[in-house]
Amino acid sequence: MFQLTMKGDGPLRSCLAIVTGEGQARGYVGNPRLNDFSLKEAIGGGTVQVVKNHPDWPRPYNGITAIRHGDIDRDVGIYLAESEQRSCALAAATAFNGILCTAAGGYLVERLPDCTPETMSHMERNLAKLVEMNGDEGEALPTNLMLEGKTPVDIATILLDGLGVEPLGQLEPKPKCECSDEKLMRSLRLLPRKEVDSILKEEGKVEARCQFCGKVYRMGPDEVERRLDEAKGDASSDDDWEREMKERGEQ
């Protein structure tokens, strides 16, 4: 799992994206109704926050640096250099026609420890060639190439031309939200029971809207009370919650 958060003091407030190793992606912005703002103005000053996790890791990796430019790819590049000490070439951009996104993509090329100066020079020439092919003095790199029909494999081939490029795997990114009424119930279980009862008394129901996909969940007082009474284990424990979800699935 990879999570990137741009948390700024601009009117956008924040921008968050999460993607899994299977290419399942989701994200949201703090204020989705902005108009007539550049990305830099919308984000403002703040921090770049990265969280990475893997089933084999004992704990997630967390890193943070300051927002320097407001361009996400440039600020992520600075994060990689400062927080993870990784030398890389990175570009990402989107192209729009009105409110319709017509292209979105990018690339990340990392220098490995045994990379020779000759290979670095060759890579720099390939990068310059890619920028020239994209046009507009490198603006919106590499979306202009994608608008011309170039695929991610085509772009990778240009970047690694002469270096024995061999695609090892491909996957197709797709949106997938992980919200559910079970997660809503878990959140309710983390609240004091008196607070839940107060919400039910004042509102006559429990209602929540997913920040990622916008789906609205509603539960009446009878259902909330029944599910709270049937709940097992510690809601704050991931292991207990996963065990309960597995038991529900088997039933």
TITI-833557 format. One record per residue (C-alpha): residue in one letter; x negated, y negated, z negated. Coordinates in pm, whole numbers, plus 50000, padded with zeros to 5 digits. Last residue first. Layout:
# residues N
AXYZ...
***
This chain:
# residues 251
Q521885171149214E518375175049355G518265138249448R519415127449101E516715149248943K514085133649168M515275098549076E515015107548706R511475120648749E510475088948939W511875067548655D510085087548384D506775085648573D507145048348645S507695041448275S509525008748197A512905025848231D511955050147954G513755083547971K517365091148052A520305071048185E523805085448135D524965057747896L523555030648125R525235047148422R528635047548252E528335011748125V527364998548469E530125018048645D532805005948405P531564969848416G531714967448797M528644970249018R527654949049315Y524584951549541V523924925949815K521554933550104G519364903950201C516554925250346F513534913950142Q514924892649860C517554918949776R520714903249635A522064912149293E525544913749140V526694927248803K530384924448731G533034906248526E530874875048536E530994863148174K531744896348000L529524916748230I526634892448190S527044892647810D527104930847802V523824931147997E522274906347751K523444926847452R521924958147608P518504941447612L517134940647967L514834967648108R517874989848168L519304963148398S516164963648613R516385001748636M520014998648738L519084975149021K516404999749128E519005027549136D521295004949345S518625005849612C515904983849767E513005000249949C513204979750267K511754992850593P510614972550891K508594991451151P504944992551249E504095018251519L501165040751448Q497945048851631G494955070851561L491315076951644P491035054351949E487515058452095V485335028052164G481785036152272L480275002152200G480244988052553D483644971452514L484624970452147L486624938252151I488024944452500T489044979952406A490664967652084I492714942752286D493834969752532V494704993252243P496804965852083T498664962052415K498124934752676G501314924652857E500614888052930L502514878052617M500114900752426L497134881752567N498684848752459T499264864352116P495544870452049L494694843551941A497334816351908E494724789951995G491444803652127E490624773952348D494044775452514G493044807552692N493344843652569M490754855652821E488224830252690V488844840752329L488424877452426K485144870152607A483794851252303L484694881252085N482924904752326R479804882852319E479874882951938M480174920851936H477094924352157S475134901751924M476264922151622T475304954551798E471824940951864P471494929351501T472184965351391C475244976751193D474245000850913P476294983350642L479514980950847R480684948151002E484454946451009V486694938651307L490234927951222Y492814921551492G496054902651540G499654904351644A502974887451694A504794880952020T508164867452134C509514856351796L512904840851867I513714808651676G513024786251978N510704807352192F508024817151946A504454830351951T502724845251648A499134846151527A496344867451382A492554865951399L489804883051202A486084888151248C484414905150953S481734903950684R483114918350361Q482134904450021E485454915749868S486484883449695E484504857549890A484244871750243L487584890050245Y489344860150087I487794836450342G489114858750623V492524859150453D492434821050454R491584819950823D494294845150911I496944827450702D496334792450832G496964770150530H493314759250540R491614764850203I494064785850000A492124796449690T491024832049620I492554862549452G491914899849430N493694929749278Y492904966649328P495574990249196R494755016048924P493485051848899W493165054049279D494115086549457P497675075349536H496315043249693N496855006949598K495934972749731V497004938949590V495904906449753Q496574870849636V495744839649839T496194809149618G497554773849619G497674742849835G500424736050088I502424764550241A504944744750448E502464717850550K499944743450678L502654763050858S503864731451033F507204718350916D510164708351132N512694731550969L512734751450645R515594774850558P513674806050450N512424791150120G510414815649907V509374836750205Y510024873850248G508374906650333R508724942450444A506604967150638Q506445004650695G503245011050890E502655045950748G499795033250531T502295010050367V502924973050427I503924944550195A504234907750293L504794877250072C505044840150153S505494814949875R506834780249795L507874772050155P508204735650040G504464733849962D502874742149625G501444774949749K501494812449687M500314831849990T500924867949890L499484898650062Q500394933949957F498744965450093M500005000050000
***
